[in-house]
Amino acid sequence: MPISYLALGSNLGNRHSYMERALEELKKQGIEILKTSSIIETDPVGGPVQSKYLNAVLKVKTSLLPEELLLVINAIEKKLGRIREIINGPRVIDIDILLYDDVKLISHHLMIPHPRMRERKFVMNPLKEIAPDIVSSLCLLSKQ
């Protein structure tokens, strides 16, 4: 089964609870969580003034294709109460697909690898914690 890396973030309500609930919902959808980074607290990037985020990265195994995984993630976000009103605005939960095996994908709804992941320490630091080889590879690719 393909290996994927997902980023989680939350800055509204009981942030820890939303992160835990997202993990449980992913498992209910048959997504096997192989590794979880530490949860870190970070300042928001972009968007309106808002509270600090909790962020983490997951290594998962799934039989879902990338677009199917995105649909499942969007359904989980909606189930947990995410409302998409303001770009980069506050949210109870945010789940992004960072990487999916060696797939490179550009569609109207999804880009893999995630187009801004290398710019975001709140993604790269947790990713480095659970997948240092991948971060090294990404850094080498970005220098070419």
C-alpha positions as CSV (number, residue, x, y, z in Angstrom):
1,M,0.0,0.0,0.0
2,P,1.2,3.5,-0.7
3,I,2.9,5.6,2.0
4,S,1.7,9.2,2.4
5,Y,2.6,12.1,4.7
6,L,-0.2,14.3,6.1
7,A,0.1,17.6,7.9
8,L,-2.4,18.4,10.7
9,G,-3.1,21.8,12.2
10,S,-5.7,23.3,14.6
11,N,-6.1,26.7,16.2
12,L,-9.7,26.9,17.4
13,G,-11.4,25.4,20.4
14,N,-9.7,22.4,22.1
15,R,-6.9,22.1,19.6
16,H,-5.5,18.8,21.1
17,S,-9.0,17.2,21.0
18,Y,-9.4,18.2,17.3
19,M,-6.0,16.7,16.5
20,E,-6.9,13.4,18.3
21,R,-10.3,13.3,16.7
22,A,-8.8,13.7,13.3
23,L,-6.4,10.7,14.0
24,E,-9.4,8.6,15.0
25,E,-11.4,9.5,12.0
26,L,-8.5,8.7,9.7
27,K,-8.2,5.3,11.3
28,K,-12.0,4.7,10.9
29,Q,-11.5,5.3,7.2
30,G,-8.9,2.5,7.0
31,I,-5.9,4.8,7.0
32,E,-3.1,3.2,9.0
33,I,-1.0,5.6,11.0
34,L,2.6,4.5,11.0
35,K,4.3,7.4,12.7
36,T,3.2,10.6,14.3
37,S,5.5,13.6,15.0
38,S,5.5,15.6,18.1
39,I,2.8,18.2,18.3
40,I,4.3,21.7,18.1
41,E,2.7,25.1,18.7
42,T,3.4,27.7,16.0
43,D,2.4,31.2,14.9
44,P,-0.1,31.5,12.1
45,V,1.3,32.1,8.6
46,G,-0.7,34.4,6.3
47,G,-4.4,35.2,6.7
48,P,-6.0,37.4,9.4
49,V,-4.8,37.9,13.0
50,Q,-5.5,34.6,14.8
51,S,-4.5,32.3,17.6
52,K,-1.5,30.0,17.5
53,Y,-1.7,26.6,15.9
54,L,-0.9,23.1,17.0
55,N,0.8,21.2,14.1
56,A,2.0,17.7,13.5
57,V,2.9,15.4,10.6
58,L,1.7,11.8,10.1
59,K,3.2,9.0,8.1
60,V,0.3,6.8,6.9
61,K,-0.4,3.8,4.8
62,T,-3.5,3.8,2.6
63,S,-5.1,1.9,-0.3
64,L,-6.8,5.2,-1.3
65,L,-5.7,6.9,-4.5
66,P,-4.6,10.6,-3.9
67,E,-7.9,12.1,-5.1
68,E,-9.8,9.6,-2.9
69,L,-7.6,10.4,0.1
70,L,-8.4,14.1,-0.5
71,L,-12.1,13.4,-0.5
72,V,-11.8,11.5,2.8
73,I,-9.7,14.2,4.4
74,N,-12.2,16.9,3.3
75,A,-15.1,14.8,4.8
76,I,-13.2,14.5,8.1
77,E,-12.6,18.2,8.2
78,K,-16.2,18.9,7.6
79,K,-17.4,16.3,10.1
80,L,-15.2,17.9,12.8
81,G,-16.7,21.4,12.0
82,R,-14.2,23.0,9.6
83,I,-15.8,26.0,7.8
84,R,-13.9,27.4,4.8
85,E,-14.8,31.1,4.7
86,I,-11.4,32.9,4.9
87,I,-8.3,31.8,3.0
88,N,-5.6,30.9,5.6
89,G,-8.2,31.7,8.3
90,P,-8.6,30.0,11.7
91,R,-9.8,26.5,11.6
92,V,-10.7,23.7,14.0
93,I,-8.8,21.2,11.9
94,D,-6.7,21.3,8.7
95,I,-5.4,18.2,7.0
96,D,-3.1,18.5,4.0
97,I,-1.5,15.8,1.9
98,L,2.2,16.6,1.7
99,L,3.5,13.6,-0.1
100,Y,2.1,10.4,-1.6
101,D,4.7,7.8,-2.5
102,D,6.7,9.2,-5.4
103,V,3.6,10.6,-7.1
104,K,3.8,14.0,-8.7
105,L,0.3,15.3,-9.3
106,I,-1.2,18.6,-10.4
107,S,-4.9,18.9,-10.7
108,H,-7.5,21.5,-10.0
109,H,-8.0,20.3,-6.4
110,L,-4.7,18.8,-5.5
111,M,-0.9,19.2,-5.9
112,I,1.5,16.6,-4.7
113,P,4.1,17.2,-3.3
114,H,2.3,20.0,-1.5
115,P,3.5,23.2,-3.2
116,R,4.3,25.3,-0.1
117,M,5.6,22.6,2.3
118,R,9.3,23.5,1.9
119,E,8.5,27.1,2.9
120,R,6.8,26.1,6.2
121,K,8.9,25.2,9.2
122,F,5.7,24.0,10.9
123,V,5.6,21.3,8.3
124,M,9.3,20.6,7.6
125,N,10.4,20.3,11.3
126,P,7.8,17.7,12.2
127,L,8.4,15.9,8.9
128,K,12.1,15.9,9.6
129,E,11.4,14.3,13.0
130,I,9.6,11.3,11.5
131,A,11.2,11.1,8.0
132,P,14.7,12.7,8.0
133,D,15.7,11.0,4.7
134,I,12.7,12.5,2.9
135,V,13.5,16.0,4.1
136,S,17.1,15.5,3.0
137,S,15.9,14.4,-0.4
138,L,13.5,17.3,-0.7
139,C,16.3,19.8,0.2
140,L,18.5,18.3,-2.4
141,L,15.8,18.5,-5.0
142,S,15.1,22.2,-4.2
143,K,18.7,23.1,-4.8
144,Q,18.8,21.6,-8.3
